[in-house]
């Protein structure tokens, strides 16, 4: 099972189109907010189901603010992250994920990728596919693949 995780596209889809073309057939696309009304377009180009939540720039959106979904045997919290002050650090979102008992917390908002695989929980931020802010400022997204043993592997991917 192949899952693409993106965030903070802010109505710029060139890099997202490149990423989709590069990865080939997907089983699921996850968007962690700030699509700014482009969710139908994104679902169309993904060619697979889309799980999406609203971000702090989705003012008029009727998307859910957060979701808990299952991917394989993993329980996953999808949240943009601004409710947990992720710009200041991961402490609050980590606590929220642990209190909900999820296996993976996926968030965005900072436009900086994070992949922190702890013993009890995974913190994952794919960065921004459109407006990266980490050092080097390359657009990023994350791939999650579930193998035949049911285990997930995560890969941070960069667009040059
Ligand atoms: Mn954003």
Backbone and ligand atoms as CSV (ligand in chain L), in Angstrom:
chain,resi,resn,atom,element,x,y,z
A,1,UNK,N,N,0.845,-1.193,0.000
A,1,UNK,CA,C,0.000,0.000,0.000
A,1,UNK,C,C,0.881,1.245,0.000
A,2,UNK,N,N,0.539,2.155,-0.896
A,2,UNK,CA,C,1.384,3.327,-1.103
A,2,UNK,C,C,0.596,4.595,-0.793
A,3,UNK,N,N,1.104,5.363,0.172
A,3,UNK,CA,C,0.403,6.564,0.626
A,3,UNK,C,C,1.316,7.768,0.429
A,4,UNK,N,N,0.804,8.798,-0.235
A,4,UNK,CA,C,1.544,10.056,-0.352
A,4,UNK,C,C,0.979,11.047,0.652
A,5,UNK,N,N,1.886,11.692,1.400
A,5,UNK,CA,C,1.472,12.660,2.414
A,5,UNK,C,C,2.055,14.023,2.042
A,6,UNK,N,N,1.169,14.995,1.896
A,6,UNK,CA,C,1.607,16.346,1.530
A,6,UNK,C,C,0.932,17.356,2.449
A,7,UNK,N,N,1.453,18.576,2.415
A,7,UNK,CA,C,0.812,19.643,3.185
A,7,UNK,C,C,1.116,20.999,2.568
A,8,UNK,N,N,0.319,21.972,2.988
A,8,UNK,CA,C,0.609,23.375,2.694
A,8,UNK,C,C,0.915,23.634,1.219
A,9,UNK,N,N,-0.033,23.229,0.376
A,9,UNK,CA,C,0.141,23.442,-1.071
A,9,UNK,C,C,-0.239,24.867,-1.481
A,10,UNK,N,N,-1.111,25.517,-0.725
A,10,UNK,CA,C,-1.430,26.936,-0.947
A,10,UNK,C,C,-1.687,27.272,-2.418
A,11,UNK,N,N,-2.482,26.432,-3.064
A,11,UNK,CA,C,-2.925,26.667,-4.446
A,11,UNK,C,C,-1.826,26.631,-5.506
A,12,UNK,N,N,-0.660,26.092,-5.167
A,12,UNK,CA,C,0.405,25.913,-6.166
A,12,UNK,C,C,0.573,24.413,-6.379
A,13,UNK,N,N,0.330,23.928,-7.602
A,13,UNK,CA,C,0.255,22.484,-7.807
A,13,UNK,C,C,1.329,21.897,-8.709
A,14,UNK,N,N,2.249,22.721,-9.181
A,14,UNK,CA,C,3.296,22.224,-10.084
A,14,UNK,C,C,4.133,21.123,-9.453
A,15,UNK,N,N,4.586,21.349,-8.237
A,15,UNK,CA,C,5.416,20.343,-7.561
A,15,UNK,C,C,4.612,19.106,-7.190
A,16,UNK,N,N,3.373,19.320,-6.833
A,16,UNK,CA,C,2.508,18.187,-6.489
A,16,UNK,C,C,2.288,17.307,-7.720
A,17,UNK,N,N,2.091,17.927,-8.856
A,17,UNK,CA,C,1.933,17.167,-10.099
A,17,UNK,C,C,3.198,16.357,-10.403
A,18,UNK,N,N,4.351,16.978,-10.206
A,18,UNK,CA,C,5.627,16.254,-10.413
A,18,UNK,C,C,5.735,15.053,-9.478
A,19,UNK,N,N,5.368,15.255,-8.223
A,19,UNK,CA,C,5.473,14.186,-7.224
A,19,UNK,C,C,4.551,13.023,-7.580
A,20,UNK,N,N,3.341,13.340,-7.994
A,20,UNK,CA,C,2.380,12.291,-8.345
A,20,UNK,C,C,2.870,11.518,-9.563
A,21,UNK,N,N,3.419,12.230,-10.512
A,21,UNK,CA,C,3.942,11.569,-11.704
A,21,UNK,C,C,5.118,10.652,-11.337
A,22,UNK,N,N,5.960,11.122,-10.443
A,22,UNK,CA,C,7.140,10.356,-10.038
A,22,UNK,C,C,6.775,9.082,-9.278
A,23,UNK,N,N,5.783,9.162,-8.399
A,23,UNK,CA,C,5.481,8.027,-7.528
A,23,UNK,C,C,4.582,6.977,-8.179
A,24,UNK,N,N,3.924,7.345,-9.260
A,24,UNK,CA,C,3.055,6.371,-9.930
A,24,UNK,C,C,1.774,6.132,-9.152
A,25,UNK,N,N,1.231,4.947,-9.293
A,25,UNK,CA,C,-0.084,4.667,-8.725
A,25,UNK,C,C,-0.068,4.757,-7.196
A,26,UNK,N,N,-1.023,5.494,-6.662
A,26,UNK,CA,C,-1.131,5.666,-5.214
A,26,UNK,C,C,-2.409,5.008,-4.715
A,27,UNK,N,N,-2.376,4.553,-3.463
A,27,UNK,CA,C,-3.592,4.009,-2.844
A,27,UNK,C,C,-4.331,5.065,-2.042
A,28,UNK,N,N,-3.579,6.053,-1.565
A,28,UNK,CA,C,-4.184,7.086,-0.719
A,28,UNK,C,C,-3.320,8.337,-0.763
A,29,UNK,N,N,-3.989,9.484,-0.811
A,29,UNK,CA,C,-3.303,10.777,-0.673
A,29,UNK,C,C,-3.800,11.410,0.614
A,30,UNK,N,N,-2.861,11.926,1.400
A,30,UNK,CA,C,-3.216,12.656,2.618
A,30,UNK,C,C,-2.715,14.082,2.469
A,31,UNK,N,N,-3.593,15.051,2.726
A,31,UNK,CA,C,-3.216,16.462,2.685
A,31,UNK,C,C,-3.514,17.071,4.049
A,32,UNK,N,N,-2.495,17.701,4.639
A,32,UNK,CA,C,-2.607,18.124,6.038
A,32,UNK,C,C,-2.939,19.599,6.213
A,33,UNK,N,N,-3.585,20.163,5.228
A,33,UNK,CA,C,-4.149,21.503,5.408
A,33,UNK,C,C,-3.473,22.589,4.619
A,34,UNK,N,N,-4.203,23.712,4.497
A,34,UNK,CA,C,-3.805,24.846,3.659
A,34,UNK,C,C,-3.772,24.481,2.173
A,35,UNK,N,N,-4.797,23.757,1.750
A,35,UNK,CA,C,-5.018,23.535,0.313
A,35,UNK,C,C,-5.735,24.741,-0.292
A,36,UNK,N,N,-6.332,25.565,0.550
A,36,UNK,CA,C,-7.014,26.793,0.135
A,36,UNK,C,C,-8.047,26.546,-0.962
A,37,UNK,N,N,-8.896,25.579,-0.731
A,37,UNK,CA,C,-10.020,25.352,-1.636
A,37,UNK,C,C,-9.717,24.464,-2.824
A,38,UNK,N,N,-8.504,23.914,-2.896
A,38,UNK,CA,C,-8.114,23.106,-4.054
A,38,UNK,C,C,-8.343,21.617,-3.873
A,39,UNK,N,N,-9.123,21.241,-2.864
A,39,UNK,CA,C,-9.206,19.812,-2.537
A,39,UNK,C,C,-9.783,18.958,-3.680
A,40,UNK,N,N,-10.706,19.533,-4.457
A,40,UNK,CA,C,-11.287,18.724,-5.539
A,40,UNK,C,C,-10.268,18.513,-6.647
A,41,UNK,N,N,-9.521,19.570,-6.945
A,41,UNK,CA,C,-8.475,19.458,-7.961
A,41,UNK,C,C,-7.407,18.443,-7.517
A,42,UNK,N,N,-7.023,18.510,-6.262
A,42,UNK,CA,C,-5.974,17.619,-5.757
A,42,UNK,C,C,-6.433,16.155,-5.817
A,43,UNK,N,N,-7.678,15.920,-5.452
A,43,UNK,CA,C,-8.191,14.546,-5.510
A,43,UNK,C,C,-8.194,14.035,-6.956
A,44,UNK,N,N,-8.528,14.943,-7.848
A,44,UNK,CA,C,-8.566,14.578,-9.270
A,44,UNK,C,C,-7.173,14.184,-9.788
A,45,UNK,N,N,-6.150,14.979,-9.494
A,45,UNK,CA,C,-4.816,14.651,-10.025
A,45,UNK,C,C,-4.178,13.483,-9.265
A,46,UNK,N,N,-4.601,13.265,-8.018
A,46,UNK,CA,C,-4.031,12.143,-7.257
A,46,UNK,C,C,-4.465,10.803,-7.842
A,47,UNK,N,N,-5.677,10.758,-8.362
A,47,UNK,CA,C,-6.184,9.503,-8.937
A,47,UNK,C,C,-6.438,8.424,-7.898
A,48,UNK,N,N,-6.648,8.829,-6.666
A,48,UNK,CA,C,-6.902,7.893,-5.559
A,48,UNK,C,C,-7.699,8.651,-4.510
A,49,UNK,N,N,-8.215,7.948,-3.488
A,49,UNK,CA,C,-8.929,8.668,-2.427
A,49,UNK,C,C,-8.042,9.695,-1.733
A,50,UNK,N,N,-8.661,10.774,-1.282
A,50,UNK,CA,C,-7.947,11.851,-0.591
A,50,UNK,C,C,-8.508,12.015,0.817
A,51,UNK,N,N,-7.629,12.004,1.814
A,51,UNK,CA,C,-8.004,12.393,3.170
A,51,UNK,C,C,-7.401,13.769,3.403
A,52,UNK,N,N,-8.245,14.724,3.745
A,52,UNK,CA,C,-7.756,16.099,3.890
A,52,UNK,C,C,-8.447,16.781,5.062
A,53,UNK,N,N,-7.724,17.671,5.713
A,53,UNK,CA,C,-8.276,18.443,6.831
A,53,UNK,C,C,-7.984,19.919,6.557
A,54,UNK,N,N,-8.586,20.799,7.340
A,54,UNK,CA,C,-8.393,22.220,7.090
A,54,UNK,C,C,-7.162,22.740,7.827
A,55,UNK,N,N,-6.582,23.798,7.282
A,55,UNK,CA,C,-5.454,24.477,7.912
A,55,UNK,C,C,-5.842,25.868,8.371
A,56,UNK,N,N,-4.888,26.618,8.853
A,56,UNK,CA,C,-5.193,27.954,9.362
A,56,UNK,C,C,-5.507,28.963,8.259
A,57,UNK,N,N,-5.201,28.609,7.015
A,57,UNK,CA,C,-5.535,29.500,5.904
A,57,UNK,C,C,-6.782,29.060,5.144
A,58,UNK,N,N,-7.457,28.042,5.644
A,58,UNK,CA,C,-8.671,27.550,4.972
A,58,UNK,C,C,-9.904,28.188,5.620
A,59,UNK,N,N,-10.007,29.489,5.475
A,59,UNK,CA,C,-10.988,30.267,6.238
A,59,UNK,C,C,-12.436,29.831,6.005
A,60,UNK,N,N,-12.797,29.604,4.752
A,60,UNK,CA,C,-14.199,29.335,4.431
A,60,UNK,C,C,-14.453,27.860,4.170
A,61,UNK,N,N,-13.532,27.046,4.623
A,61,UNK,CA,C,-13.593,25.625,4.313
A,61,UNK,C,C,-14.592,24.894,5.209
A,62,UNK,N,N,-15.255,23.901,4.642
A,62,UNK,CA,C,-16.089,23.039,5.482
A,62,UNK,C,C,-15.405,21.691,5.727
A,63,UNK,N,N,-14.113,21.646,5.467
A,63,UNK,CA,C,-13.350,20.423,5.772
A,63,UNK,C,C,-13.269,20.241,7.288
A,64,UNK,N,N,-13.108,19.001,7.709
A,64,UNK,CA,C,-12.908,18.705,9.132
A,64,UNK,C,C,-11.601,19.343,9.606
A,65,UNK,N,N,-11.594,19.748,10.883
A,65,UNK,CA,C,-10.364,20.338,11.451
A,65,UNK,C,C,-9.327,19.268,11.766
A,66,UNK,N,N,-9.805,18.097,12.100
A,66,UNK,CA,C,-8.915,16.982,12.408
A,66,UNK,C,C,-9.618,15.694,12.031
A,67,UNK,N,N,-8.832,14.642,11.838
A,67,UNK,CA,C,-9.417,13.325,11.594
A,67,UNK,C,C,-8.552,12.277,12.258
A,68,UNK,N,N,-9.207,11.209,12.704
A,68,UNK,CA,C,-8.449,10.005,13.075
A,68,UNK,C,C,-8.827,8.932,12.080
A,69,UNK,N,N,-7.831,8.383,11.415
A,69,UNK,CA,C,-8.093,7.362,10.398
A,69,UNK,C,C,-7.216,6.138,10.680
A,70,UNK,N,N,-7.559,5.038,10.028
A,70,UNK,CA,C,-6.714,3.847,10.097
A,70,UNK,C,C,-6.041,3.642,8.755
A,71,UNK,N,N,-4.743,3.378,8.806
A,71,UNK,CA,C,-4.011,2.982,7.604
A,71,UNK,C,C,-3.354,1.658,7.951
A,72,UNK,N,N,-3.818,0.589,7.306
A,72,UNK,CA,C,-3.360,-0.733,7.717
A,72,UNK,C,C,-3.672,-0.917,9.192
A,73,UNK,N,N,-2.659,-1.334,9.981
A,73,UNK,CA,C,-2.918,-1.522,11.414
A,73,UNK,C,C,-2.578,-0.287,12.244
A,74,UNK,N,N,-2.313,0.820,11.568
A,74,UNK,CA,C,-1.915,2.036,12.271
A,74,UNK,C,C,-3.091,2.986,12.476
A,75,UNK,N,N,-3.176,3.507,13.691
A,75,UNK,CA,C,-4.150,4.552,13.993
A,75,UNK,C,C,-3.430,5.893,13.810
A,76,UNK,N,N,-4.041,6.763,13.015
A,76,UNK,CA,C,-3.324,7.972,12.592
A,76,UNK,C,C,-4.167,9.216,12.876
A,77,UNK,N,N,-3.559,10.200,13.526
A,77,UNK,CA,C,-4.201,11.504,13.723
A,77,UNK,C,C,-3.724,12.454,12.632
A,78,UNK,N,N,-4.678,13.041,11.907
A,78,UNK,CA,C,-4.374,14.066,10.910
A,78,UNK,C,C,-4.784,15.411,11.486
A,79,UNK,N,N,-3.862,16.335,11.580
A,79,UNK,CA,C,-4.174,17.666,12.094
A,79,UNK,C,C,-3.191,18.646,11.468
A,80,UNK,N,N,-3.638,19.884,11.227
A,80,UNK,CA,C,-2.717,20.844,10.610
A,80,UNK,C,C,-1.571,21.173,11.569
A,81,UNK,N,N,-1.906,21.283,12.846
A,81,UNK,CA,C,-0.853,21.473,13.846
A,81,UNK,C,C,-0.910,22.806,14.575
A,82,UNK,N,N,-1.613,23.796,14.001
A,82,UNK,CA,C,-1.604,25.123,14.632
A,82,UNK,C,C,-2.334,25.133,15.973
A,83,UNK,N,N,-3.256,24.174,16.203
A,83,UNK,CA,C,-3.912,24.099,17.519
A,83,UNK,C,C,-2.940,23.673,18.609
A,84,UNK,N,N,-1.834,23.115,18.218
A,84,UNK,CA,C,-0.860,22.593,19.188
A,84,UNK,C,C,0.461,23.366,19.145
A,85,UNK,N,N,0.398,24.556,18.586
A,85,UNK,CA,C,1.578,25.440,18.563
A,85,UNK,C,C,2.837,24.747,18.052
A,86,UNK,N,N,2.684,24.037,16.938
A,86,UNK,CA,C,3.841,23.271,16.445
A,86,UNK,C,C,4.991,24.157,15.981
A,87,UNK,N,N,4.700,25.434,15.747
A,87,UNK,CA,C,5.791,26.339,15.358
A,87,UNK,C,C,6.771,26.538,16.507
A,88,UNK,N,N,6.295,26.329,17.740
A,88,UNK,CA,C,7.155,26.514,18.910
A,88,UNK,C,C,7.884,25.229,19.303
A,89,UNK,N,N,7.381,24.078,18.820
A,89,UNK,CA,C,8.025,22.815,19.160
A,89,UNK,C,C,7.002,21.698,19.156
A,90,UNK,N,N,7.467,20.453,19.193
A,90,UNK,CA,C,6.568,19.306,19.043
A,90,UNK,C,C,5.941,18.813,20.347
A,91,UNK,N,N,6.228,19.465,21.493
A,91,UNK,CA,C,5.825,18.919,22.790
A,91,UNK,C,C,4.308,18.721,22.888
A,92,UNK,N,N,3.540,19.747,22.531
A,92,UNK,CA,C,2.078,19.667,22.697
A,92,UNK,C,C,1.451,18.630,21.775
A,93,UNK,N,N,1.930,18.571,20.551
A,93,UNK,CA,C,1.313,17.638,19.605
A,93,UNK,C,C,1.702,16.197,19.955
A,94,UNK,N,N,2.880,16.056,20.492
A,94,UNK,CA,C,3.321,14.733,20.946
A,94,UNK,C,C,2.445,14.260,22.112
A,95,UNK,N,N,2.178,15.160,23.033
A,95,UNK,CA,C,1.321,14.837,24.178
A,95,UNK,C,C,-0.104,14.488,23.715
A,96,UNK,N,N,-0.613,15.260,22.753
A,96,UNK,CA,C,-1.957,15.000,22.226
A,96,UNK,C,C,-2.021,13.613,21.573
A,97,UNK,N,N,-1.033,13.310,20.774
A,97,UNK,CA,C,-0.988,12.013,20.104
A,97,UNK,C,C,-0.939,10.877,21.104
A,98,UNK,N,N,-0.139,11.049,22.141
A,98,UNK,CA,C,-0.022,9.997,23.170
A,98,UNK,C,C,-1.317,9.861,23.951
A,99,UNK,N,N,-1.963,10.988,24.262
A,99,UNK,CA,C,-3.196,10.890,25.053
A,99,UNK,C,C,-4.319,10.259,24.245
A,100,UNK,N,N,-4.284,10.409,22.933
A,100,UNK,CA,C,-5.298,9.763,22.094
A,100,UNK,C,C,-4.946,8.308,21.773
A,101,UNK,N,N,-3.721,7.926,22.070
A,101,UNK,CA,C,-3.299,6.554,21.815
A,101,UNK,C,C,-3.121,6.228,20.338
A,102,UNK,N,N,-2.769,7.219,19.535
A,102,UNK,CA,C,-2.543,6.941,18.112
A,102,UNK,C,C,-1.107,6.454,17.898
A,103,UNK,N,N,-0.899,5.800,16.772
A,103,UNK,CA,C,0.438,5.312,16.427
A,103,UNK,C,C,1.257,6.364,15.685
A,104,UNK,N,N,0.552,7.190,14.930
A,104,UNK,CA,C,1.233,8.194,14.101
A,104,UNK,C,C,0.461,9.513,14.194
A,105,UNK,N,N,1.182,10.605,14.386
A,105,UNK,CA,C,0.584,11.937,14.258
A,105,UNK,C,C,1.149,12.568,13.004
A,106,UNK,N,N,0.258,12.974,12.105
A,106,UNK,CA,C,0.679,13.661,10.891
A,106,UNK,C,C,0.206,15.106,10.963
A,107,UNK,N,N,1.121,16.040,10.744
A,107,UNK,CA,C,0.778,17.461,10.812
A,107,UNK,C,C,1.595,18.248,9.793
A,108,UNK,N,N,1.240,19.500,9.637
A,108,UNK,CA,C,1.942,20.377,8.691
A,108,UNK,C,C,2.232,21.707,9.355
A,109,UNK,N,N,1.849,22.785,8.702
A,109,UNK,CA,C,1.847,24.147,9.222
A,109,UNK,C,C,3.220,24.819,9.270
A,110,UNK,N,N,4.250,24.098,9.679
A,110,UNK,CA,C,5.557,24.744,9.825
A,110,UNK,C,C,6.295,24.885,8.494
A,111,UNK,N,N,5.853,24.119,7.490
A,111,UNK,CA,C,6.545,24.069,6.183
A,111,UNK,C,C,7.968,23.526,6.335
A,112,UNK,N,N,8.198,22.753,7.387
A,112,UNK,CA,C,9.505,22.122,7.613
A,112,UNK,C,C,9.281,20.642,7.894
A,113,UNK,N,N,9.940,19.744,7.146
A,113,UNK,CA,C,9.683,18.316,7.352
A,113,UNK,C,C,10.194,17.791,8.698
A,114,UNK,N,N,9.448,16.841,9.238
A,114,UNK,CA,C,9.820,16.145,10.474
A,114,UNK,C,C,9.525,14.666,10.274
A,115,UNK,N,N,10.471,13.810,10.630
A,115,UNK,CA,C,10.188,12.379,10.717
A,115,UNK,C,C,10.873,11.879,11.979
A,116,UNK,N,N,10.096,11.728,13.032
A,116,UNK,CA,C,10.627,11.366,14.344
A,116,UNK,C,C,9.962,10.052,14.762
A,117,UNK,N,N,10.693,8.950,14.579
A,117,UNK,CA,C,10.144,7.624,14.880
A,117,UNK,C,C,10.551,7.248,16.297
A,118,UNK,N,N,9.609,7.381,17.218
A,118,UNK,CA,C,9.871,7.037,18.613
A,118,UNK,C,C,9.382,5.623,18.866
A,119,UNK,N,N,9.668,5.123,20.055
A,119,UNK,CA,C,9.280,3.750,20.376
A,119,UNK,C,C,7.760,3.564,20.344
A,120,UNK,N,N,7.021,4.566,20.846
A,120,UNK,CA,C,5.566,4.419,20.993
A,120,UNK,C,C,4.766,5.194,19.959
A,121,UNK,N,N,5.395,6.098,19.227
A,121,UNK,CA,C,4.632,6.975,18.340
A,121,UNK,C,C,5.553,7.564,17.275
A,122,UNK,N,N,4.948,7.858,16.131
A,122,UNK,CA,C,5.705,8.500,15.045
A,122,UNK,C,C,5.146,9.908,14.848
A,123,UNK,N,N,6.031,10.895,14.834
A,123,UNK,CA,C,5.659,12.265,14.484
A,123,UNK,C,C,6.119,12.529,13.064
A,124,UNK,N,N,5.182,12.961,12.237
A,124,UNK,CA,C,5.501,13.113,10.815
A,124,UNK,C,C,4.929,14.421,10.278
A,125,UNK,N,N,5.794,15.204,9.668
A,125,UNK,CA,C,5.373,16.412,8.955
A,125,UNK,C,C,6.047,16.344,7.591
A,126,UNK,N,N,5.253,16.340,6.508
A,126,UNK,CA,C,5.860,16.187,5.177
A,126,UNK,C,C,6.536,17.451,4.669
A,127,UNK,N,N,6.467,18.550,5.427
A,127,UNK,CA,C,6.954,19.831,4.921
A,127,UNK,C,C,5.948,20.396,3.918
A,128,UNK,N,N,6.337,21.433,3.230
A,128,UNK,CA,C,5.434,22.043,2.241
A,128,UNK,C,C,5.874,21.679,0.830
A,129,UNK,N,N,4.889,21.266,0.028
A,129,UNK,CA,C,5.143,20.917,-1.368
A,129,UNK,C,C,5.299,22.190,-2.220
A,130,UNK,N,N,4.932,23.330,-1.663
A,130,UNK,CA,C,4.936,24.575,-2.441
A,130,UNK,C,C,5.855,25.663,-1.893
A,131,UNK,N,N,5.848,25.841,-0.566
A,131,UNK,CA,C,6.604,26.944,0.036
A,131,UNK,C,C,7.464,26.445,1.196
A,132,UNK,N,N,8.534,25.704,0.888
A,132,UNK,CA,C,9.386,25.148,1.955
A,132,UNK,C,C,10.107,26.240,2.737
A,133,UNK,N,N,10.288,25.987,4.024
A,133,UNK,CA,C,10.978,26.964,4.882
A,133,UNK,C,C,12.189,26.369,5.592
A,134,UNK,N,N,12.430,25.061,5.423
A,134,UNK,CA,C,13.595,24.487,6.107
A,134,UNK,C,C,14.878,24.918,5.404
A,135,UNK,N,N,16.005,24.650,6.031
A,135,UNK,CA,C,17.283,25.007,5.438
A,135,UNK,C,C,17.411,24.379,4.050
A,136,UNK,N,N,17.832,25.140,3.072
A,136,UNK,CA,C,17.944,24.642,1.711
A,136,UNK,C,C,16.677,24.864,0.893
A,137,UNK,N,N,15.539,24.991,1.583
A,137,UNK,CA,C,14.249,25.337,0.964
A,137,UNK,C,C,13.884,24.507,-0.259
A,138,UNK,N,N,13.990,23.192,-0.122
A,138,UNK,CA,C,13.514,22.305,-1.193
A,138,UNK,C,C,12.100,21.846,-0.852
A,139,UNK,N,N,11.194,21.849,-1.826
A,139,UNK,CA,C,9.855,21.323,-1.580
A,139,UNK,C,C,9.919,19.842,-1.219
A,140,UNK,N,N,9.111,19.429,-0.260
A,140,UNK,CA,C,9.168,18.039,0.212
A,140,UNK,C,C,7.780,17.437,0.358
A,141,UNK,N,N,7.752,16.108,0.359
A,141,UNK,CA,C,6.560,15.346,0.699
A,141,UNK,C,C,7.030,14.037,1.311
A,142,UNK,N,N,6.108,13.279,1.867
A,142,UNK,CA,C,6.495,12.028,2.528
A,142,UNK,C,C,5.777,10.870,1.852
A,143,UNK,N,N,6.487,9.748,1.720
A,143,UNK,CA,C,5.844,8.516,1.255
A,143,UNK,C,C,5.781,7.535,2.422
A,144,UNK,N,N,4.627,6.898,2.572
A,144,UNK,CA,C,4.445,5.836,3.561
A,144,UNK,C,C,4.076,4.588,2.782
A,145,UNK,N,N,4.869,3.545,2.941
A,145,UNK,CA,C,4.546,2.295,2.245
A,145,UNK,C,C,4.387,1.186,3.260
A,146,UNK,N,N,3.309,0.439,3.095
A,146,UNK,CA,C,3.064,-0.687,3.990
A,146,UNK,C,C,3.371,-1.969,3.238
A,147,UNK,N,N,4.327,-2.708,3.759
A,147,UNK,CA,C,4.762,-3.939,3.110
A,147,UNK,C,C,3.851,-5.115,3.422
A,148,UNK,N,N,4.208,-6.268,2.904
A,148,UNK,CA,C,3.366,-7.457,3.099
A,148,UNK,C,C,3.325,-7.911,4.552
A,149,UNK,N,N,4.359,-7.533,5.320
A,149,UNK,CA,C,4.369,-7.859,6.751
A,149,UNK,C,C,3.510,-6.891,7.571
A,150,UNK,N,N,2.934,-5.886,6.910
A,150,UNK,CA,C,2.073,-4.934,7.612
A,150,UNK,C,C,2.820,-3.763,8.214
A,151,UNK,N,N,4.145,-3.768,8.083
A,151,UNK,CA,C,4.945,-2.689,8.662
A,151,UNK,C,C,5.084,-1.522,7.689
A,152,UNK,N,N,5.036,-0.328,8.258
A,152,UNK,CA,C,5.157,0.882,7.441
A,152,UNK,C,C,6.605,1.342,7.378
A,153,UNK,N,N,6.997,1.829,6.207
A,153,UNK,CA,C,8.262,2.552,6.089
A,153,UNK,C,C,7.949,3.952,5.570
A,154,UNK,N,N,8.743,4.896,6.013
A,154,UNK,CA,C,8.522,6.299,5.665
A,154,UNK,C,C,9.749,6.832,4.927
A,155,UNK,N,N,9.497,7.591,3.880
A,155,UNK,CA,C,10.597,8.190,3.126
A,155,UNK,C,C,10.279,9.658,2.840
A,156,UNK,N,N,11.173,10.526,3.252
A,156,UNK,CA,C,11.031,11.938,2.902
A,156,UNK,C,C,11.564,12.128,1.494
A,157,UNK,N,N,10.766,12.745,0.649
A,157,UNK,CA,C,11.158,12.932,-0.752
A,157,UNK,C,C,11.249,14.422,-1.053
A,158,UNK,N,N,12.239,14.767,-1.863
A,158,UNK,CA,C,12.520,16.160,-2.196
A,158,UNK,C,C,12.276,16.386,-3.676
A,159,UNK,N,N,11.793,17.566,-4.001
A,159,UNK,CA,C,11.664,17.934,-5.416
A,159,UNK,C,C,12.749,18.956,-5.724
A,160,UNK,N,N,13.565,18.645,-6.715
A,160,UNK,CA,C,14.705,19.527,-7.057
A,160,UNK,C,C,14.224,20.690,-7.902
L,1,MN,MN,MN,0.712,26.882,5.402
